[in-house]
Amino acid sequence: MRPLTEQDIRTSFVNCSRGEAKRLATPRDLDERPWDDLDFLGWRDPGSPDRSYLVSEQDGGLMGVTLRLPSSRRGSQHRSMCSLCLTTHPGDGVSLMTARKAGAAGREGNSVGLHICADLDCSLYVRGRKPLRAGSRFEETLTTQEQITRTVDRLSSFLAKLRD
């Protein structure tokens, strides 16, 4: 992924108003992000634990979405798998994140959900760049590049549902 600026991020959002995009908390460490290892930029809102954001390159442009997390958390005995990168985490390491659809459908309250790594570091898990604390990845016969392609394709499918 190419390095993004705060302005790139704020103008990319499709499922919130311009005012909301102007007020949302952007990452403070954009210069330190491992851009070459990212398939998308994802971050949690430090001031609002039920909000996350994701920006991805789609169809030659940027598409940003706001995501909501459930307020209740599971116990640490339960393991879940991320739908994007297929990494498993215990407890709240994977969360169902929902995004309001773009346009009229979103204004009517329609949304789409996906189980995603709660820290949104799927790109780093697939590449083996971020150690798993208590999670795991299945041993796969796919190459790392094929796993990256699968992750990107799954993300693109999710984002396409937000535009429908």
C-alpha positions in Angstrom: 0.0 0.0 0.0 1.2 3.5 -0.7 1.8 5.8 2.2 -1.2 7.9 3.1 -1.6 11.3 4.5 -4.2 12.5 7.0 -6.0 14.3 4.1 -6.0 11.1 2.0 -7.6 9.2 4.9 -10.3 11.9 5.7 -11.4 12.2 2.0 -11.6 8.4 1.5 -14.6 7.6 3.7 -17.8 6.4 2.0 -20.1 5.5 4.9 -20.0 8.7 7.0 -20.5 12.4 6.5 -17.7 14.8 5.6 -18.1 16.3 9.1 -17.8 12.9 10.7 -14.7 12.1 8.6 -13.2 15.5 9.6 -13.7 14.7 13.3 -12.5 11.1 13.5 -9.2 10.2 15.1 -6.6 9.4 12.5 -3.4 7.5 13.4 -0.6 9.7 14.8 2.1 7.3 13.5 1.5 7.5 9.8 5.2 8.1 9.1 6.1 4.9 11.0 3.7 2.5 9.4 5.2 -0.4 7.5 3.4 0.6 4.3 5.2 -2.0 2.1 3.7 -4.7 4.3 0.1 -3.3 4.5 -2.8 -4.3 2.3 -5.0 -1.8 4.0 -4.6 0.7 6.8 -6.7 -0.2 9.9 -6.8 1.4 13.3 -8.9 1.5 16.5 -10.2 4.8 17.8 -8.3 5.4 21.1 -11.0 7.6 22.4 -13.9 5.3 21.5 -13.3 1.6 22.0 -16.3 0.6 19.9 -15.0 2.3 16.8 -12.4 1.3 14.2 -11.5 2.5 10.8 -10.2 0.9 7.6 -8.8 2.5 4.4 -8.0 0.4 1.4 -7.0 0.9 -2.2 -10.0 -0.1 -4.3 -10.5 0.3 -8.1 -7.7 2.8 -8.4 -8.8 5.0 -5.5 -9.1 4.9 -1.8 -12.1 3.6 0.1 -12.4 4.3 3.8 -15.0 2.9 6.1 -16.0 3.4 9.7 -16.6 0.2 11.7 -18.4 -0.5 14.9 -17.6 -3.2 17.4 -20.0 -4.8 19.8 -20.0 -3.4 23.3 -20.0 -6.8 25.0 -16.9 -9.0 24.9 -16.6 -12.7 25.0 -14.7 -14.6 27.7 -11.0 -15.5 27.0 -11.8 -19.3 26.6 -13.4 -18.8 23.2 -11.3 -18.8 20.0 -12.4 -17.0 16.8 -10.9 -16.8 13.3 -10.5 -13.7 11.3 -12.5 -13.8 8.0 -9.8 -11.9 6.2 -6.5 -13.4 7.1 -7.6 -16.7 8.8 -5.7 -16.0 12.0 -7.2 -17.4 15.2 -7.2 -15.4 18.4 -8.6 -16.2 21.9 -11.2 -14.0 23.6 -11.7 -10.6 22.0 -8.7 -11.0 19.5 -11.3 -11.3 16.7 -14.3 -9.0 16.7 -17.4 -8.7 14.6 -17.1 -5.3 13.1 -20.0 -3.8 11.3 -20.0 -1.0 8.7 -23.0 1.1 7.7 -23.6 0.8 4.0 -22.8 3.8 1.8 -25.6 6.0 0.4 -29.3 5.7 0.9 -29.0 2.1 2.2 -26.8 3.2 5.0 -29.0 6.1 5.9 -31.8 3.5 6.2 -29.7 1.7 8.8 -28.4 -1.2 6.6 -25.0 -2.5 7.5 -22.6 -5.4 6.7 -20.5 -7.2 9.3 -17.3 -9.2 9.2 -15.1 -11.0 11.8 -11.7 -9.3 11.7 -8.6 -9.3 13.9 -9.5 -6.7 16.6 -6.1 -4.9 16.1 -6.7 -4.8 12.3 -3.1 -6.1 11.7 -4.2 -8.9 9.3 -1.5 -7.8 6.7 1.2 -8.3 9.3 -0.1 -11.7 10.5 -0.2 -13.0 6.9 3.4 -12.0 6.3 4.6 -13.2 9.6 5.7 -9.7 10.6 3.7 -9.5 13.8 4.1 -12.2 16.4 1.0 -13.8 17.7 0.5 -13.6 21.5 -1.8 -16.4 22.0 -3.3 -16.8 18.5 -2.2 -19.1 15.7 -2.2 -19.4 12.0 -2.9 -22.6 10.2 -0.1 -24.2 8.3 -1.1 -23.7 4.7 0.1 -25.0 1.4 -0.5 -21.6 -0.2 2.5 -19.3 -0.6 2.6 -16.1 1.3 1.7 -14.2 -1.8 -1.3 -16.4 -2.4 -2.4 -15.8 1.2 -2.0 -12.0 0.7 -4.1 -12.2 -2.5 -6.8 -14.1 -0.7 -6.9 -11.6 2.1 -7.1 -8.7 -0.3 -9.9 -10.5 -2.3 -11.9 -11.1 0.9 -11.5 -7.5 1.9 -12.6 -6.3 -1.6 -15.7 -8.5 -1.4 -16.6 -7.1 2.0 -16.1 -3.5 0.8 -18.1 -4.2 -2.4 -21.1 -5.2 -0.2 -21.0 -1.7 1.4 -21.5 -0.1 -2.0 -24.4 -2.3 -3.2 
